[in-house]
């Protein structure tokens, strides 16, 4: 469950985001990755490094407004930050000690989708099944 649930959350994130039309989907994801950069800001335990990471991810998110690659990079950077916090003992959710590990498992799923261009999986499924029905 430690691995399966975060993977499913990542897939669910991709599916729900696929319902948002472009270019709004890309911009929405840029804003979300920027917010993820500040997730540990109030209690991550790494002092000024928390502020530096937030500044870095803010820049990456700004570039992500026009680039899926930057959004994917942002999720990969956040994955690394999750691992640091998991090893350091500073969970993203203080009431859930394994939450940083879960986030580190979920985020690469989102990153791969973003690096692949953030295409709508729901549109792809609709197209696939409509071709199948037309042929069959």
C-alpha positions as CSV (number, residue, x, y, z in Angstrom):
1,X,0.0,0.0,0.0
2,X,2.9,2.3,0.6
3,X,3.8,2.2,-3.1
4,X,0.4,1.4,-4.7
5,X,-1.6,4.2,-3.3
6,X,0.8,7.0,-4.3
7,X,1.1,5.5,-7.8
8,X,-2.7,5.5,-8.0
9,X,-2.9,9.1,-6.8
10,X,-0.4,10.1,-9.5
11,X,-2.5,8.3,-12.2
12,X,-5.7,9.9,-10.8
13,X,-4.0,13.3,-10.9
14,X,-3.1,12.8,-14.6
15,X,-6.7,11.6,-15.5
16,X,-8.4,14.5,-13.7
17,X,-6.0,17.0,-15.2
18,X,-6.7,15.5,-18.7
19,X,-10.2,17.0,-18.4
20,X,-8.8,20.5,-18.5
21,X,-8.4,21.9,-22.1
22,X,-5.1,23.2,-23.3
23,X,-3.5,25.7,-22.8
24,X,-5.2,26.0,-19.4
25,X,-4.0,22.5,-18.4
26,X,-0.3,23.5,-18.8
27,X,-0.8,26.7,-17.0
28,X,-2.7,25.0,-14.2
29,X,0.0,22.5,-13.8
30,X,2.7,25.2,-13.7
31,X,0.8,26.9,-10.8
32,X,0.5,23.6,-9.0
33,X,4.2,22.7,-9.3
34,X,5.0,26.2,-8.0
35,X,2.8,25.6,-5.0
36,X,4.5,22.2,-4.4
37,X,7.7,24.1,-4.1
38,X,6.4,25.8,-1.0
39,X,4.9,22.6,0.6
40,X,7.6,22.2,3.2
41,X,8.2,25.9,3.8
42,X,6.5,26.1,7.2
43,X,8.0,23.1,8.8
44,X,10.4,21.1,6.6
45,X,13.3,21.6,9.0
46,X,16.0,22.6,6.5
47,X,16.1,26.2,7.4
48,X,17.1,28.7,4.6
49,X,17.4,25.8,2.2
50,X,13.6,25.6,2.2
51,X,13.4,29.2,1.0
52,X,16.1,28.6,-1.7
53,X,14.2,25.5,-2.9
54,X,10.9,27.5,-3.0
55,X,12.6,30.2,-5.1
56,X,14.1,27.6,-7.5
57,X,10.7,25.9,-8.0
58,X,9.0,29.3,-8.4
59,X,11.4,30.0,-11.3
60,X,10.8,26.6,-12.8
61,X,7.1,27.0,-12.5
62,X,7.2,30.4,-14.2
63,X,9.1,28.8,-17.1
64,X,6.5,26.0,-17.0
65,X,3.8,28.4,-17.9
66,X,5.0,27.9,-21.5
67,X,6.8,24.6,-21.3
68,X,5.7,21.1,-20.2
69,X,9.4,20.2,-19.8
70,X,9.9,22.7,-17.1
71,X,6.8,21.4,-15.3
72,X,8.1,17.9,-15.5
73,X,11.5,19.1,-14.2
74,X,9.7,20.8,-11.4
75,X,8.0,17.5,-10.3
76,X,11.4,15.7,-10.5
77,X,13.0,18.4,-8.3
78,X,10.1,18.1,-5.9
79,X,10.6,14.3,-5.9
80,X,14.2,14.8,-4.8
81,X,13.1,17.3,-2.1
82,X,10.6,14.7,-0.9
83,X,13.4,12.1,-0.6
84,X,15.6,14.6,1.4
85,X,12.7,15.3,3.8
86,X,11.8,11.6,4.1
87,X,15.4,10.8,5.1
88,X,15.5,13.8,7.3
89,X,12.3,12.9,9.1
90,X,10.4,16.1,8.1
91,X,7.2,14.7,6.6
92,X,5.1,16.9,4.2
93,X,2.1,16.1,6.4
94,X,3.1,16.2,10.0
95,X,0.3,13.8,11.0
96,X,1.4,11.2,8.4
97,X,5.1,10.2,8.9
98,X,5.3,8.4,5.5
99,X,3.8,11.2,3.5
100,X,7.1,12.5,2.0
101,X,7.9,9.0,0.8
102,X,4.4,8.7,-0.7
103,X,4.9,12.1,-2.4
104,X,8.3,10.9,-3.7
105,X,6.5,7.9,-5.3
106,X,3.6,9.9,-6.7
107,X,5.5,12.9,-8.2
108,X,7.5,10.9,-10.8
109,X,4.2,9.6,-12.3
110,X,3.1,13.2,-12.8
111,X,6.6,14.2,-14.1
112,X,6.7,11.5,-16.8
113,X,3.3,12.6,-18.0
114,X,4.4,16.3,-18.1
115,X,7.7,15.4,-19.8
116,X,5.7,13.5,-22.4
117,X,3.8,16.7,-23.2
118,X,0.9,16.6,-20.7
119,X,-1.4,15.2,-23.3
120,X,-5.0,14.4,-22.4
121,X,-5.3,10.7,-21.6
122,X,-9.1,11.0,-21.6
123,X,-9.0,12.4,-25.2
124,X,-6.7,9.5,-26.2
125,X,-9.1,6.9,-24.7
126,X,-12.1,8.5,-26.3
127,X,-10.4,8.4,-29.7
128,X,-9.3,4.8,-29.2
129,X,-12.7,3.5,-28.2
130,X,-14.6,5.5,-30.9
131,X,-12.3,3.9,-33.5
132,X,-12.9,0.5,-32.0
133,X,-16.7,1.0,-32.2
134,X,-16.6,2.3,-35.7
135,X,-14.5,-0.7,-36.9
136,X,-16.4,-3.3,-34.9
